Amino acid sequence: MIMKRIIFILIVGSITFMACKSEPKTDTENTVSFDERIEITQLDSIRAELQKAIPNVPIDLYKKAIAMHLQFVEYNADDKFAPVALDYAQGYAEQIQDLRTSITIINRILKEYPDYKGKKMLMYNKATHHDFLGDVNEAIAAYKEYLAAFPNLSADEKAEIEELIELAPLSFEERIELQNGK
């Protein structure tokens, strides 16, 4: 059951990545900058604009949303919405297949806002992003960090993460073959 779920996650992730019409960009290519102070009402507006554009959201709109959310935090690091804004930014980076930027933002949230309510999901996403990118050592370390941070996981959750650790060195093809019993 766990292995089927893992394979499903990997396949859905692969399909999502292949479905995007453009190539992933580097961190510098994804950068849109804002010199002015971004207010929370502007973040509400850009999120509404993104929602309205679904399912065909232009990558440039995601880039603008990422930049605006990051800029909001630069001016409002102590605002209670700051970690949420960063979480939105990492999610938008994920949507445009920029997993490295997503990981960088996740690391920032975990460092600057260690008590953030979405910490568990972010740590899991960080590990799976590294896994998907083929960063074997980073994925294993992130999965282990997740286990250490949440010692009270259910037996099934713990078994899933331990299985992901074992699978991390394998290619997606090897994982599918293993699932199919070849």
Residue pairs with C-beta under 8 A, 6 or more apart in sequence:
2 156
2 159
2 160
2 163
3 163
3 178
3 179
4 179
5 160
6 160
6 163
6 164
6 167
6 175
7 175
7 176
7 179
9 128
10 132
10 172
10 175
13 128
13 132
14 172
17 97
20 96
20 97
22 59
24 96
24 97
24 98
24 99
25 59
25 96
25 98
27 98
27 100
27 101
27 104
30 63
30 66
30 93
30 96
30 98
30 101
31 63
31 67
32 60
32 63
32 64
32 66
32 67
33 67
33 71
34 67
34 68
34 71
36 71
37 71
37 75
38 68
38 69
38 71
38 72
38 75
39 72
40 72
40 79
40 81
42 68
42 72
43 68
43 69
43 72
43 85
43 88
46 61
46 64
46 65
46 68
47 65
47 88
49 61
50 57
50 61
50 62
50 65
50 92
53 61
57 95
59 96
62 92
62 93
62 95
62 96
63 96
65 88
65 89
65 92
66 89
66 92
66 93
66 101
69 85
69 86
69 88
69 89
69 92
70 85
70 86
70 89
70 105
72 79
72 81
72 82
72 85
73 79
73 82
73 85
73 86
73 89
76 82
76 85
77 112
82 113
83 109
83 112
83 113
83 116
83 118
86 105
86 108
86 109
86 112
86 113
87 109
87 116
87 118
87 122
89 105
90 101
90 102
90 105
90 106
90 109
90 122
90 125
91 102
93 99
93 101
93 102
93 105
94 102
94 125
94 129
99 129
99 132
99 133
100 133
102 125
102 129
103 126
103 129
103 130
106 122
106 123
106 125
106 126
106 129
107 126
109 116
109 118
109 119
109 122
110 116
110 119
110 122
110 123
110 126
116 122
119 149
120 146
120 149
120 150
123 142
123 145
123 146
123 149
123 150
124 146
126 142
127 139
127 142
127 143
127 145
127 146
127 161
127 164
128 139
128 164
130 138
130 139
130 142
131 139
131 143
131 164
131 168
136 168
136 169
139 164
139 168
140 165
140 168
143 161
143 164
143 165
143 168
144 165
146 161
147 153
147 158
147 161
147 162
153 161
167 175
167 178
170 178
